[in-house]
């Protein structure tokens, strides 16, 4: 019995130590692991928030430039048809190029299949010298309003439609007919569409302007 006493005492001490490990040490270790995971998650969140903050600061710094870009896009493709402003831009282009005659015939807006914008197919007729027509084309290309020239036909002024022009001198009078598309983000414009804030859609007048006082046909 005396020999077994120390052995039993050792076994009991080992069991107690194991119980202490299970009941006290392991829960603490789990708590430590959970705390480490929470700290890591907080650190990851802090990094993400710092990145978001830098992104917001960059966006704030670039806000004026972004607003200018948005405004430029709205000028090119406005939210309404706004035919009066479009006519003023084209008239200014005709004045700068010093053409003898200018006629603008806007079509009815047609909504694009994507529903993102509407197209205004228009006809423009100008008469003048070769360099005047060239200057008008350049002004049309640099117009604040986005324009896409679909077709160009040039003939001697007063010649038959479709007649090929033979340019002999820069003083020859020529007539240039243009098929041009303009655009608006108002996708409600067009026949059968829902009512929208499209200015000038109801009437699509054919406006002709010459060096004499302006006249309007069908206005």
Protein Blocks (a to p, Z undefined) as FASTA:
>chain_A
ZZmmmmmmmmmmmmmmmmmmmmmmmmmmmmmmmmmmmmmmmmmmmmmmmmmmmmmmmmmm
mmmmmmmmmmmmmmmmccbfolmlmmmmmmmmmmmnopabdcdddddddddfklpaccdd
ddddddddfklmmmmmmmmmmgfbacddfbdcdddehiaehiacddfbfkbccddddddd
dddfblkgcehiacdfbehklpccdddddfbdcddehZZ
